[in-house]
Amino acid sequence: MFENTVVDKKKKALFCVAAVVCAMALPRGAEARKVADKDGGPKKELLGNVAGVSREPSQVAFKDGAAFIDQWLKAAQSFEDYSFNYKQTVYKSNGSTITESGKLDFKRPHLLRIQELTGPKAGSVAVLQADGQVRGHMGGGLKFFVATLSPDSGMLKSINGWPMVKTDFISLAQAVQGYIKEGNPSKVSETPITVADHPNKVYDWYESRADGSPYKHALFDPTTMQPIEWWDYVQGKLFAHSTWTNFQPNQGLTDKTFTIKGGT
């Protein structure tokens, strides 16, 4: 249902705004280099400049990562609200890339507001409201045309194919729990480690397929227990890379924030 019939022609483009956060992706990508993990895990990827991970995996002790993901979920559920900035790059099979950035606001139990700041749909906004409906608009002059869609609409997909309504950290952690139960083993560094391009130590977590090929890779802030950088692979090839910065929990966000106009 649309408030203006002009928007009907634009609705498929509108919700590319959901291109946010999550690197829990689906199809193809650019190839990643691998080295053997000599410390008892599946093969571990070194991604050069894309990953920013310059140390050898053999220098780090890893343990089973399933319990760590449970800790991630518990920590994510402890926040009443939070905001962060995101940037995501998707590596297409033809060698080209798509990059966008924006801001996400979250409030329990499940309110979301996503604004795309740069990228193909800069200025677009999508909001998952308290009534369970998603409302949004494109940038520029089209910001005056607001659309309303159900959360399961196929139009609410990010550039990596992930649903906009599952881009919060609770939903992401639950998705990873599902991947582990499906038989994809994961490992995590026993302690926070030093990684290139990160001023503070981080937990290094990765998940592989049953054949040992890379599937997911993430760095976690040991203070918040939330991810700050994420890589996703399809058939052993890099597909998407995301970063989350400026994480601000428990700000006292009001329901007014989760409207098209926003506010505190």
Helices and strands as residue ranges (DSSP letters): G 5-9, H 11-14, G 15-18, E 30-31, E 33-35, E 44-46, H 48-51, G 57-59, E 62-64, H 66-78, E 81-91, E 97-107, E 111-118, E 125-128, E 134-137, G 140-144, E 147-149, G 164-166, H 169-181, E 186-189, E 203-208, E 214-220, E 227-234, E 237-249, G 255-258
